[in-house]
Amino acid sequence: MTPTTPRDAMTPRTLRADFDDGRLHAFLQEHLDDLAPTAPPQSRHALDLASLRRPEVRMWIVEDADEIVATGALAALEPGHEELKSMRTHPRARGRGIAARLVEHLLDDARARGVRRVSLETGSMEFFAAARRVYARAGFEVCAPFGSYVDDPHSTFMTRVV
């Protein structure tokens, strides 16, 4: 076994989510709480814990110093097309490139499994401006609603070929 160096201990690690981890439950509840004031209930599309546990959803966490600092998931829409879901970076970890690295990890996973397109829905309000910039830098472009979504002034829809 190789000893852990201080630098290794400071490097965030991306891991598959453990749905029995109480830290994950708390992190996801904070996510839902953050989103609550941003839009009316019918315009909030975050998945709850039960929905994230479905077999067609693959979820990851980013852990830094034994804390969950980010989450992201991919949910199957149709063969070859998945949706990026549950992206959140904890406020104290923002600005460190963690979200961008997690998006790339998700895209790499999708590509390795033969997924051809990844799409997402995010808010259109200022609260989501940083997220939209991360997605645009990762190659996502604004698109029409996909899947079961409909036009909504509170939503921005984005997609990219992987």
Backbone as a printed PyTorch tensor [residue, N CA C, xyz], in Angstrom:
tensor([[[  0.8400,  -1.1840,   0.0000],
         [  0.0000,   0.0000,   0.0000],
         [  0.8830,   1.2440,   0.0000]],

        [[  0.5500,   2.2140,  -0.8250],
         [  1.3110,   3.4460,  -0.9240],
         [  0.8090,   4.4250,   0.1240]],

        [[  1.6990,   5.0310,   0.8820],
         [  1.2350,   6.0120,   1.8710],
         [  0.6160,   7.2120,   1.1850]],

        [[ -0.3520,   7.7960,   1.8420],
         [ -1.0300,   8.9780,   1.3010],
         [ -0.1970,  10.2050,   1.6100]],

        [[  0.0780,  10.9830,   0.5940],
         [  0.8070,  12.2250,   0.8020],
         [ -0.1910,  13.3170,   1.1330]],

        [[  0.2570,  14.4040,   1.7530],
         [ -0.6720,  15.4910,   2.0520],
         [ -1.3870,  16.0020,   0.8040]],

        [[ -0.6850,  16.0660,  -0.3430],
         [ -1.3430,  16.5330,  -1.5760],
         [ -2.4610,  15.5690,  -1.9810]],

        [[ -2.2250,  14.2500,  -1.8810],
         [ -3.2610,  13.2780,  -2.2110],
         [ -4.4840,  13.4670,  -1.3350]],

        [[ -4.2560,  13.7810,  -0.0760],
         [ -5.3660,  13.9500,   0.8520],
         [ -6.2050,  15.1690,   0.4940]],

        [[ -5.6190,  16.1130,  -0.2320],
         [ -6.3330,  17.3390,  -0.5760],
         [ -6.9950,  17.2730,  -1.9470]],

        [[ -6.7600,  16.2080,  -2.7060],
         [ -7.3090,  16.0910,  -4.0380],
         [ -8.7150,  15.5060,  -3.9710]],

        [[ -9.7050,  16.2260,  -4.4870],
         [-11.0650,  15.6710,  -4.4820],
         [-11.1240,  14.3690,  -5.2750]],

        [[-11.9100,  13.4160,  -4.7750],
         [-12.0710,  12.1170,  -5.4230],
         [-13.5060,  11.9700,  -5.8950]],

        [[-13.6810,  11.4550,  -7.1050],
         [-15.0080,  11.1800,  -7.6500],
         [-15.3000,   9.7000,  -7.4510]],

        [[-16.4220,   9.4240,  -6.8020],
         [-16.8100,   8.0650,  -6.4510],
         [-18.2730,   7.8390,  -6.7810]],

        [[-18.6340,   6.5790,  -7.0250],
         [-20.0590,   6.2560,  -7.1670],
         [-20.7390,   6.5170,  -5.8350]],

        [[-21.9470,   7.0200,  -5.8940],
         [-22.6950,   7.3740,  -4.6900],
         [-23.0900,   6.1320,  -3.9060]],

        [[-23.0140,   6.2370,  -2.6010],
         [-23.4920,   5.2120,  -1.6780],
         [-24.7790,   5.7560,  -1.0640]],

        [[-25.9080,   5.2010,  -1.4830],
         [-27.1950,   5.7300,  -1.0400],
         [-27.5070,   5.4360,   0.4220]],

        [[-26.6580,   4.6740,   1.0770],
         [-26.8180,   4.4390,   2.5100],
         [-26.0040,   5.4370,   3.3400]],

        [[-25.2770,   6.3150,   2.6720],
         [-24.4240,   7.3010,   3.3320],
         [-25.2760,   8.4810,   3.7960]],

        [[-25.3440,   8.6960,   5.0920],
         [-26.1240,   9.8090,   5.6410],
         [-25.6450,  11.1620,   5.1520]],

        [[-24.3480,  11.2770,   4.8400],
         [-23.8340,  12.5430,   4.3000],
         [-24.4990,  12.8670,   2.9730]],

        [[-24.7320,  11.8310,   2.1590],
         [-25.3810,  12.0350,   0.8650],
         [-26.8160,  12.5040,   1.0630]],

        [[-27.5200,  11.9000,   1.9930],
         [-28.9050,  12.3060,   2.2610],
         [-28.9530,  13.7910,   2.6270]],

        [[-28.0620,  14.2110,   3.5290],
         [-28.0340,  15.6110,   3.9560],
         [-27.6720,  16.5310,   2.7890]],

        [[-26.6950,  16.1290,   1.9790],
         [-26.2540,  16.9450,   0.8460],
         [-27.3950,  17.1260,  -0.1530]],

        [[-28.1020,  16.0410,  -0.4600],
         [-29.2170,  16.1260,  -1.4130],
         [-30.3640,  16.9520,  -0.8590]],

        [[-30.6190,  16.8730,   0.4470],
         [-31.6700,  17.7030,   1.0340],
         [-31.2970,  19.1760,   0.9510]],

        [[-30.0140,  19.4990,   1.1760],
         [-29.5560,  20.8840,   1.0090],
         [-29.7910,  21.3490,  -0.4260]],

        [[-29.5580,  20.4580,  -1.3790],
         [-29.7870,  20.7700,  -2.7990],
         [-31.2540,  21.1390,  -3.0250]],

        [[-32.1530,  20.3090,  -2.5300],
         [-33.5820,  20.5900,  -2.6980],
         [-33.9710,  21.8790,  -1.9770]],

        [[-33.4120,  22.1030,  -0.7960],
         [-33.6980,  23.3290,  -0.0480],
         [-33.1910,  24.5650,  -0.7940]],

        [[-31.9990,  24.4680,  -1.4090],
         [-31.4480,  25.5810,  -2.1950],
         [-32.3560,  25.9370,  -3.3670]],

        [[-32.9400,  24.9070,  -3.9930],
         [-33.7570,  25.1190,  -5.1900],
         [-35.1610,  25.6300,  -4.8800]],

        [[-35.6650,  25.3420,  -3.6970],
         [-37.0640,  25.6600,  -3.3620],
         [-37.4560,  27.1070,  -3.6560]],

        [[-36.6560,  28.0960,  -3.2780],
         [-37.0990,  29.4780,  -3.5340],
         [-36.8720,  29.9710,  -4.9650]],

        [[-36.2830,  29.1600,  -5.8360],
         [-35.9060,  29.6490,  -7.1630],
         [-37.0200,  29.5920,  -8.1930]],

        [[-38.0280,  28.7640,  -7.9730],
         [-39.0760,  28.5880,  -8.9880],
         [-40.2920,  27.9340,  -8.3330]],

        [[-41.4500,  28.0700,  -8.9660],
         [-42.6280,  27.3870,  -8.4260],
         [-42.4430,  25.8640,  -8.4970]],

        [[-43.1640,  25.1100,  -7.6670],
         [-42.9710,  23.6560,  -7.6110],
         [-43.0230,  22.9570,  -8.9700]],

        [[-43.9190,  23.3630,  -9.8530],
         [-44.0350,  22.6880, -11.1510],
         [-42.8330,  22.9630, -12.0530]],

        [[-41.9880,  23.9140, -11.6850],
         [-40.8090,  24.2430, -12.4850],
         [-39.5200,  23.7580, -11.8450]],

        [[-39.6190,  22.9930, -10.7630],
         [-38.4450,  22.4140, -10.1130],
         [-38.3560,  20.9490, -10.5230]],

        [[-37.2180,  20.5620, -11.0710],
         [-37.0950,  19.2200, -11.6530],
         [-35.9980,  18.3740, -11.0070]],

        [[-35.5610,  18.7510,  -9.8160],
         [-34.5400,  17.9730,  -9.1230],
         [-35.1290,  16.6380,  -8.6770]],

        [[-34.3190,  15.6010,  -8.7780],
         [-34.7560,  14.2730,  -8.3510],
         [-34.5730,  14.1160,  -6.8430]],

        [[-35.5360,  13.4620,  -6.2150],
         [-35.3900,  13.1500,  -4.7970],
         [-34.5760,  11.8690,  -4.6520]],

        [[-34.2930,  11.5040,  -3.4090],
         [-33.4400,  10.3460,  -3.1420],
         [-34.0120,   9.0710,  -3.7530]],

        [[-35.3110,   8.8590,  -3.6100],
         [-35.9220,   7.6450,  -4.1690],
         [-35.7480,   7.5860,  -5.6820]],

        [[-35.9050,   8.6950,  -6.3670],
         [-35.7510,   8.7320,  -7.8230],
         [-34.2980,   8.4970,  -8.2360]],

        [[-33.3570,   9.0020,  -7.4510],
         [-31.9400,   8.8030,  -7.7620],
         [-31.5070,   7.3520,  -7.5720]],

        [[-32.2480,   6.5890,  -6.7780],
         [-31.9300,   5.1820,  -6.5400],
         [-32.3900,   4.2700,  -7.6830]],

        [[-33.1770,   4.7870,  -8.6060],
         [-33.6860,   3.9350,  -9.6890],
         [-32.5220,   3.3490, -10.4840]],

        [[-32.7020,   2.1310, -11.0060],
         [-31.5990,   1.4640, -11.7080],
         [-31.1290,   2.1920, -12.9690]],

        [[-31.9700,   3.0130, -13.5800],
         [-31.5590,   3.7230, -14.7980],
         [-30.8180,   5.0300, -14.4920]],

        [[-30.4960,   5.2650, -13.2270],
         [-29.7650,   6.4640, -12.8110],
         [-28.4130,   6.0350, -12.2530]],

        [[-27.3660,   6.7290, -12.6940],
         [-26.0070,   6.5040, -12.1890],
         [-25.5810,   7.7940, -11.5030]],

        [[-25.2220,   7.7110, -10.2230],
         [-24.8850,   8.9120,  -9.4610],
         [-23.4820,   8.8240,  -8.8910]],

        [[-22.8250,   9.9910,  -8.8550],
         [-21.4890,  10.1200,  -8.2880],
         [-21.4660,  11.2290,  -7.2520]],

        [[-20.4820,  11.1310,  -6.3810],
         [-20.1740,  12.2130,  -5.4480],
         [-18.7310,  12.6260,  -5.6890]],

        [[-18.4130,  13.8430,  -5.2990],
         [-17.0260,  14.2800,  -5.2000],
         [-16.7870,  14.4900,  -3.7180]],

        [[-15.7610,  13.8110,  -3.2280],
         [-15.4120,  13.8570,  -1.8110],
         [-14.0820,  14.5760,  -1.6690]],

        [[-14.0200,  15.4620,  -0.7060],
         [-12.8010,  16.2050,  -0.4240],
         [-12.6520,  16.2610,   1.0930]],

        [[-11.5530,  15.7410,   1.5960],
         [-11.3160,  15.7150,   3.0430],
         [-12.5020,  15.0920,   3.7770]],

        [[-12.9760,  13.9690,   3.2590],
         [-14.0720,  13.1960,   3.8580],
         [-15.4100,  13.9230,   3.8890]],

        [[-15.5410,  14.9740,   3.1100],
         [-16.8230,  15.6610,   2.9780],
         [-17.3080,  15.5330,   1.5390]],

        [[-18.6030,  15.4110,   1.3590],
         [-19.1660,  15.4650,   0.0140],
         [-19.2330,  16.9320,  -0.3750]],

        [[-18.5770,  17.2700,  -1.4950],
         [-18.5660,  18.6560,  -1.9510],
         [-19.3120,  18.8430,  -3.2610]],

        [[-19.6820,  17.7280,  -3.9320],
         [-20.4310,  17.8440,  -5.1840],
         [-21.1120,  16.5290,  -5.4940]],

        [[-22.1860,  16.6310,  -6.2580],
         [-22.8900,  15.4530,  -6.7560],
         [-23.2590,  15.6830,  -8.2150]],

        [[-23.4650,  14.5820,  -8.9150],
         [-23.9370,  14.6200, -10.2900],
         [-24.4260,  13.2400, -10.6720]],

        [[-25.3890,  13.2000, -11.5790],
         [-25.9660,  11.9190, -11.9840],
         [-26.2980,  11.9480, -13.4660]],

        [[-26.4570,  10.7620, -14.0250],
         [-26.9530,  10.5770, -15.3800],
         [-28.1770,   9.6830, -15.3000]],

        [[-29.2420,  10.1120, -15.9530],
         [-30.4880,   9.3390, -15.9720],
         [-30.8410,   9.0230, -17.4120]],

        [[-31.1340,   7.7530, -17.6820],
         [-31.4870,   7.3320, -19.0390],
         [-32.8060,   7.9670, -19.4570]],

        [[-32.8360,   8.5030, -20.6610],
         [-34.0610,   9.0410, -21.2560],
         [-34.6120,   8.0740, -22.2880]],

        [[-33.7270,   7.6420, -23.1790],
         [-34.0340,   6.6960, -24.2480],
         [-32.7000,   6.0980, -24.6680]],

        [[-32.6940,   5.0300, -25.4320],
         [-31.3970,   4.4540, -25.8250],
         [-30.4860,   5.5070, -26.4740]],

        [[-29.2810,   5.6390, -25.9280],
         [-28.3030,   6.5670, -26.4790],
         [-28.4440,   8.0090, -26.0290]],

        [[-29.4240,   8.3060, -25.1630],
         [-29.6600,   9.6850, -24.7310],
         [-29.8980,   9.6770, -23.2240]],

        [[-29.0570,  10.4120, -22.4930],
         [-29.1940,  10.5070, -21.0460],
         [-29.2800,  11.9620, -20.6200]],

        [[-29.7910,  12.1450, -19.3990],
         [-29.9420,  13.4890, -18.8440],
         [-29.0140,  13.6550, -17.6530]],

        [[-28.3040,  14.7640, -17.6230],
         [-27.4820,  15.1260, -16.4890],
         [-28.4130,  15.6480, -15.3960]],

        [[-28.3280,  15.0980, -14.1990],
         [-29.2150,  15.4480, -13.0920],
         [-28.4110,  15.6840, -11.8230]],

        [[-29.0490,  16.3340, -10.8620],
         [-28.5450,  16.4680,  -9.4860],
         [-27.1390,  17.0300,  -9.3990]],

        [[-26.8050,  17.9560, -10.3020],
         [-25.5130,  18.6350, -10.2210],
         [-25.5880,  19.6850,  -9.1220]],

        [[-24.6880,  19.5590,  -8.1750],
         [-24.5940,  20.5630,  -7.1240],
         [-23.1740,  20.5600,  -6.5890]],

        [[-22.6280,  21.7380,  -6.4110],
         [-21.3610,  21.9120,  -5.7230],
         [-21.6660,  22.6960,  -4.4600]],

        [[-21.1660,  22.2270,  -3.3310],
         [-21.4040,  22.9240,  -2.0730],
         [-20.8520,  24.3480,  -2.1900]],

        [[-21.5600,  25.3460,  -1.6550],
         [-21.0980,  26.7340,  -1.7920],
         [-19.6450,  26.9520,  -1.3670]],

        [[-19.1690,  26.2760,  -0.3270],
         [-17.7930,  26.5260,   0.1230],
         [-16.7570,  25.8730,  -0.8070]],

        [[-17.2080,  25.0340,  -1.7530],
         [-16.2740,  24.3850,  -2.6830],
         [-16.3630,  24.9770,  -4.0840]],

        [[-17.1880,  25.9790,  -4.2720],
         [-17.3530,  26.5600,  -5.6120],
         [-16.1280,  27.3780,  -6.0020]],

        [[-15.9130,  27.4990,  -7.3160],
         [-14.7940,  28.2810,  -7.8230],
         [-13.4840,  27.5160,  -7.8820]],

        [[-13.5180,  26.2100,  -7.6300],
         [-12.3020,  25.3850,  -7.6370],
         [-12.2440,  24.4480,  -8.8380]],

        [[-13.2190,  24.5280,  -9.7410],
         [-13.2270,  23.6700, -10.9220],
         [-13.8120,  22.2960, -10.6780]],

        [[-14.3790,  22.0690,  -9.5070],
         [-14.9260,  20.7530,  -9.1660],
         [-16.0990,  20.4090, -10.0710]],

        [[-16.9980,  21.3450, -10.3110],
         [-18.1570,  21.0690, -11.1660],
         [-17.7200,  20.7230, -12.5820]],

        [[-16.7660,  21.4650, -13.1150],
         [-16.2920,  21.1940, -14.4790],
         [-15.6840,  19.8060, -14.5750]],

        [[-14.8890,  19.4190, -13.5710],
         [-14.2890,  18.0770, -13.5880],
         [-15.3560,  17.0020, -13.4540]],

        [[-16.3820,  17.2480, -12.6470],
         [-17.4460,  16.2650, -12.4890],
         [-18.2410,  16.1260, -13.7840]],

        [[-18.5370,  17.2280, -14.4570],
         [-19.2450,  17.1470, -15.7370],
         [-18.4220,  16.3200, -16.7200]],

        [[-17.1230,  16.5450, -16.7880],
         [-16.2730,  15.7530, -17.6930],
         [-16.2850,  14.2780, -17.3060]],

        [[-16.2880,  13.9830, -16.0230],
         [-16.3640,  12.5950, -15.5690],
         [-17.6680,  11.9530, -16.0420]],

        [[-18.7690,  12.6750, -15.8970],
         [-20.0660,  12.1600, -16.3310],
         [-20.0920,  11.9340, -17.8370]],

        [[-19.5450,  12.8750, -18.5900],
         [-19.5070,  12.7260, -20.0470],
         [-18.6170,  11.5480, -20.4480]],

        [[-17.4840,  11.3690, -19.7680],
         [-16.6110,  10.2270, -20.0540],
         [-17.3450,   8.9170, -19.7790]],

        [[-18.0860,   8.8620, -18.6730],
         [-18.8420,   7.6550, -18.3490],
         [-19.8930,   7.3750, -19.4220]],

        [[-20.6130,   8.4080, -19.8160],
         [-21.6400,   8.2280, -20.8490],
         [-21.0140,   7.7260, -22.1440]],

        [[-19.9370,   8.3570, -22.5530],
         [-19.2390,   7.9820, -23.7930],
         [-18.7770,   6.5240, -23.7320]],

        [[-18.2140,   6.1110, -22.6060],
         [-17.7090,   4.7470, -22.4530],
         [-18.8280,   3.7140, -22.5450]],

        [[-20.0450,   4.1050, -22.2350],
         [-21.1800,   3.1880, -22.3010],
         [-21.9530,   3.3100, -23.6080]],

        [[-21.4450,   4.0910, -24.5690],
         [-22.0830,   4.1990, -25.8700],
         [-23.2060,   5.2100, -25.9520]],

        [[-23.3510,   6.0480, -24.9330],
         [-24.3580,   7.1120, -24.9850],
         [-23.9000,   8.1270, -26.0250]],

        [[-24.8180,   8.5910, -26.8450],
         [-24.4730,   9.5190, -27.9230],
         [-24.8040,  10.9720, -27.5940]],

        [[-25.7640,  11.1990, -26.7000],
         [-26.1850,  12.5650, -26.3840],
         [-26.4880,  12.6650, -24.8960]],

        [[-26.0750,  13.7870, -24.2990],
         [-26.4210,  14.1020, -22.9130],
         [-27.0950,  15.4660, -22.9330]],

        [[-28.2340,  15.5590, -22.2740],
         [-28.9910,  16.8030, -22.1980],
         [-29.2090,  17.1600, -20.7340]],

        [[-29.6360,  18.3750, -20.4940],
         [-29.8940,  18.8060, -19.1220],
         [-30.9310,  19.9140, -19.1070]],

        [[-31.5400,  20.0580, -17.9540],
         [-32.4330,  21.1780, -17.6650],
         [-31.8520,  21.8720, -16.4590]],

        [[-31.7380,  23.1870, -16.5300],
         [-31.3060,  23.9820, -15.3840],
         [-32.1540,  25.2400, -15.3480]],

        [[-32.0380,  25.9710, -14.2870],
         [-32.8480,  27.1750, -14.1500],
         [-32.3900,  28.2910, -15.0760]],

        [[-33.3240,  29.1640, -15.3960],
         [-33.0240,  30.3090, -16.2550],
         [-32.7020,  31.5650, -15.4360]],

        [[-32.8620,  31.4790, -14.1250],
         [-32.6560,  32.6350, -13.2670],
         [-31.1630,  32.8590, -12.9870]],

        [[-30.8470,  34.0220, -12.4360],
         [-29.4720,  34.3970, -12.1110],
         [-28.8120,  33.3710, -11.1800]],

        [[-29.5730,  32.7840, -10.2820],
         [-29.0570,  31.7740,  -9.3470],
         [-28.3020,  30.6650, -10.0880]],

        [[-28.7170,  30.3630, -11.3250],
         [-28.1450,  29.2610, -12.1030],
         [-27.1350,  29.7230, -13.1530]],

        [[-26.7800,  31.0020, -13.1610],
         [-25.8800,  31.5360, -14.1960],
         [-24.5270,  30.8240, -14.1950]],

        [[-23.9490,  30.5930, -13.0300],
         [-22.6490,  29.9160, -12.9700],
         [-22.7510,  28.4950, -13.5160]],

        [[-23.8390,  27.8050, -13.2040],
         [-24.0340,  26.4440, -13.7220],
         [-24.1290,  26.4680, -15.2430]],

        [[-24.8850,  27.4170, -15.7870],
         [-25.0070,  27.4990, -17.2480],
         [-23.6530,  27.7540, -17.8980]],

        [[-22.7970,  28.5560, -17.2450],
         [-21.4460,  28.7980, -17.7830],
         [-20.6120,  27.5160, -17.7620]],

        [[-20.6930,  26.7400, -16.6840],
         [-19.9620,  25.4620, -16.6160],
         [-20.4120,  24.5600, -17.7650]],

        [[-21.7170,  24.4550, -17.9690],
         [-22.2380,  23.5850, -19.0220],
         [-21.8250,  24.0830, -20.4000]],

        [[-21.8840,  25.3830, -20.6260],
         [-21.4880,  25.9260, -21.9360],
         [-20.0090,  25.6590, -22.2010]],

        [[-19.1620,  25.8350, -21.1870],
         [-17.7280,  25.5560, -21.3610],
         [-17.4810,  24.0800, -21.6440]],

        [[-18.3850,  23.2110, -21.1910],
         [-18.2490,  21.7720, -21.4360],
         [-18.8460,  21.3730, -22.7810]],

        [[-19.3110,  22.3430, -23.5590],
         [-19.8030,  22.0510, -24.9030],
         [-21.3100,  21.9180, -25.0300]],

        [[-22.0530,  22.1560, -23.9650],
         [-23.5110,  22.1040, -24.0490],
         [-24.0310,  23.3630, -24.7220]],

        [[-25.0620,  23.1740, -25.5300],
         [-25.7020,  24.2920, -26.2210],
         [-27.1800,  24.3120, -25.8730]],

        [[-27.7420,  25.5110, -25.8470],
         [-29.1780,  25.6610, -25.5530],
         [-29.9750,  24.9230, -26.6260]],

        [[-31.0310,  24.2550, -26.1870],
         [-31.8650,  23.4790, -27.0940],
         [-33.3290,  23.5910, -26.6780]],

        [[-34.1880,  22.9740, -27.4420],
         [-35.6120,  22.9040, -27.1110],
         [-35.8190,  21.9000, -25.9770]],

        [[-36.9660,  21.9590, -25.3210],
         [-37.2510,  20.9450, -24.2950],
         [-37.1210,  19.5390, -24.8890]],

        [[-36.6990,  18.6010, -24.0700],
         [-36.5020,  17.2120, -24.4900],
         [-37.2520,  16.3150, -23.5170]],

        [[-37.3450,  15.0440, -23.8620],
         [-38.0290,  14.1040, -22.9730],
         [-39.4470,  14.5680, -22.6750]],

        [[-39.8130,  14.5800, -21.4150],
         [-41.1650,  14.9910, -21.0180],
         [-41.2510,  16.4680, -20.6350]],

        [[-40.1670,  17.2190, -20.8060],
         [-40.1870,  18.6410, -20.4790],
         [-41.0270,  19.4190, -21.4780]],

        [[-41.5470,  20.5560, -21.0220],
         [-42.2660,  21.4940, -21.8820],
         [-41.6220,  22.8690, -21.7090]],

        [[-41.8950,  23.7650, -22.6500],
         [-41.3810,  25.1290, -22.5210],
         [-41.7730,  25.6860, -21.1580]],

        [[-40.8200,  26.3360, -20.5080],
         [-41.0420,  26.8930, -19.1820],
         [-40.0970,  28.0770, -19.0320]],

        [[-40.6070,  29.2570, -18.6970],
         [-39.7150,  30.4120, -18.5620],
         [-38.6870,  30.2670, -17.4380]],

        [[-38.8900,  29.3160, -16.5350],
         [-37.9550,  29.0910, -15.4370],
         [-36.8400,  28.1060, -15.8080]],

        [[-36.9110,  27.5250, -17.0000],
         [-35.9540,  26.4950, -17.3990],
         [-35.1210,  26.9130, -18.5930]],

        [[-33.8770,  26.4350, -18.5840],
         [-32.9920,  26.4860, -19.7410],
         [-32.6470,  25.0350, -20.0530]],

        [[-32.7920,  24.6410, -21.3060],
         [-32.4970,  23.2830, -21.7480],
         [-31.2180,  23.3250, -22.5710]],

        [[-30.3420,  22.3500, -22.3310],
         [-29.0620,  22.3110, -23.0260],
         [-28.7700,  20.8710, -23.4160]],

        [[-27.9530,  20.7070, -24.4620],
         [-27.6160,  19.3590, -24.9210],
         [-26.2420,  19.3740, -25.5920]],

        [[-25.6650,  18.1880, -25.6920],
         [-24.4360,  18.0360, -26.4650],
         [-24.2690,  16.5850, -26.8830]],

        [[-23.6030,  16.4110, -28.0020],
         [-23.2340,  15.0850, -28.4650],
         [-21.9690,  14.7160, -27.6990]],

        [[-21.8970,  13.4440, -27.2700],
         [-20.7110,  13.0310, -26.5180],
         [-19.8200,  12.1800, -27.4160]]])
